[in-house]
Amino acid sequence: MMVDTGSFADILYLGAYDKLGLPRKLLKLACTSLTRFTGQSSYPVGIAELDFTVGEAPRTVTVGASFTMVEISDHPYNGLIGRPLINALRAVISYLHLKMKFPTSEGIGEILGDRKRTRVCYQLSVPRGMSLKEPPKQKRPRENRSSVMKMTGENPETN
């Protein structure tokens, strides 16, 4: 599953739902379309109310989730964990560390991402010709760095 803090929906691809062995007759009607970041629209097959468990024993938590089911076959992952599920898990995410932490009854649980797999998934997800390259980093002179932000306990109005 991919964690996407920009997604307003929790999405599960129909192929992953079928692999769970659940009958499609359990899906509820969905009356909306979803727009990908590429601008393409997808029409949901339905909505599945599923229990979602995250973590490794003994630090696991299970919450109910409404997954919007979409029939898309060209993705390297099974679905998206969006804002609703992130909030239900009370999770904190660090993209820099590829880590998600969440409270459990046994303490703080965490899920670690894999950098190689993340890069491959990203490359397969971005349409050809739409490369999101990082701009080259520019070094600022050392003397200017301290003037960017200065935090002191002094009141700036009294200085």
C-alpha positions in Angstrom: 0.0 0.0 0.0 1.2 3.5 -0.7 0.7 6.2 1.9 -0.6 9.4 0.2 -1.3 12.4 2.5 -2.8 14.2 -0.4 -5.5 11.7 -1.1 -9.0 12.4 0.2 -9.9 8.7 -0.2 -8.6 5.3 0.9 -8.4 3.3 -2.3 -8.0 -0.4 -2.9 -7.5 -1.8 -6.4 -10.0 -4.4 -7.4 -7.4 -7.0 -8.1 -6.2 -6.8 -4.5 -9.8 -7.1 -3.3 -10.3 -10.2 -5.4 -7.1 -11.7 -4.0 -8.7 -11.4 -0.5 -11.4 -13.8 -1.7 -14.2 -11.4 -0.8 -17.4 -11.4 -2.9 -18.1 -8.4 -5.0 -21.8 -8.4 -3.9 -20.5 -6.9 -0.6 -19.5 -3.7 -2.4 -21.7 -0.6 -1.9 -22.6 1.7 -4.7 -20.2 4.6 -5.4 -21.6 7.6 -7.1 -18.5 9.7 -7.8 -15.4 9.8 -9.9 -11.8 10.0 -8.7 -9.2 12.2 -10.3 -5.5 11.1 -10.3 -2.7 13.6 -10.0 -2.2 13.2 -13.8 -5.7 14.5 -14.4 -7.1 11.2 -15.5 -10.5 10.2 -14.0 -11.4 6.8 -12.7 -14.8 5.5 -11.8 -15.1 3.4 -8.7 -16.6 -0.1 -8.9 -17.9 0.3 -5.4 -17.0 0.9 -1.7 -15.8 -1.8 0.6 -16.1 -1.5 4.4 -13.1 -3.5 5.7 -11.1 -3.8 8.9 -7.6 -2.6 8.4 -4.8 -3.9 10.6 -1.3 -2.3 10.6 1.8 -3.0 12.5 3.7 -6.0 13.8 2.7 -8.0 16.9 2.4 -7.0 19.6 2.2 -3.4 18.4 -0.8 -3.6 16.0 -4.0 -1.6 15.7 -7.1 -2.4 13.7 -9.6 0.2 12.5 -12.6 0.2 10.2 -12.0 1.7 6.8 -14.1 2.6 3.7 -12.0 1.7 0.7 -13.1 3.0 -2.7 -12.6 0.2 -5.1 -11.1 1.1 -8.4 -10.3 -1.2 -11.4 -6.7 -0.1 -12.3 -4.2 -2.7 -13.4 -1.1 -0.6 -14.1 0.1 0.1 -10.5 2.9 -1.5 -8.6 1.0 -1.4 -5.3 -2.4 -2.6 -4.1 -4.0 0.7 -3.1 -3.6 4.0 -1.3 -3.9 4.9 2.4 -5.3 8.4 2.3 -6.2 11.0 4.9 -9.3 9.2 6.3 -7.3 6.1 7.3 -4.2 8.1 8.4 -6.4 10.0 10.7 -8.3 6.9 12.0 -4.9 5.3 12.8 -3.8 8.6 14.4 -0.6 8.1 12.4 2.4 10.4 12.0 4.3 10.1 8.8 7.9 11.1 7.8 8.5 10.8 4.1 12.2 11.6 4.7 12.6 8.5 6.9 9.9 6.4 5.0 8.3 5.7 8.3 4.8 5.8 9.8 4.2 5.7 13.5 0.9 5.2 15.3 -0.3 4.5 18.8 -1.3 1.0 19.9 -2.3 -0.5 23.3 1.2 -1.9 23.6 3.1 1.3 22.8 4.1 3.1 19.6 4.0 0.9 16.4 5.8 1.7 13.3 6.0 0.7 9.6 9.2 1.2 7.6 9.3 1.8 3.9 11.9 0.4 1.5 13.8 3.0 -0.5 14.4 0.8 -3.5 10.8 -0.4 -3.8 9.6 3.2 -3.2 11.7 4.4 -6.1 10.5 1.7 -8.4 6.9 2.3 -7.5 7.4 6.1 -8.1 9.0 5.5 -11.5 6.2 3.1 -12.6 3.5 5.5 -11.3 4.6 8.7 -13.1 3.5 8.8 -16.7 6.2 8.8 -19.3 7.4 12.3 -20.2 6.3 13.6 -16.8 9.5 13.5 -14.9 9.5 15.2 -11.6 13.2 15.9 -11.2 14.5 17.8 -8.2 16.1 21.1 -9.0 19.8 21.3 -8.3 20.6 22.4 -4.7 22.3 25.7 -4.5 24.7 26.4 -1.6 24.2 29.6 0.1 27.2 31.4 1.6 27.8 30.4 5.2 27.4 34.0 6.5 23.9 34.3 5.2 22.5 31.2 6.8 22.1 32.6 10.2 20.1 35.6 9.0 17.3 33.4 7.5 15.8 32.6 10.8 16.8 33.7 14.3 15.1 32.3 17.3 15.7 33.9 20.6 13.8 34.5 23.8 13.9 38.2 23.3 11.0 40.3 22.3 11.9 41.8 18.8 9.9 45.0 19.6 12.1 45.9 22.6 15.4 45.4 20.8 
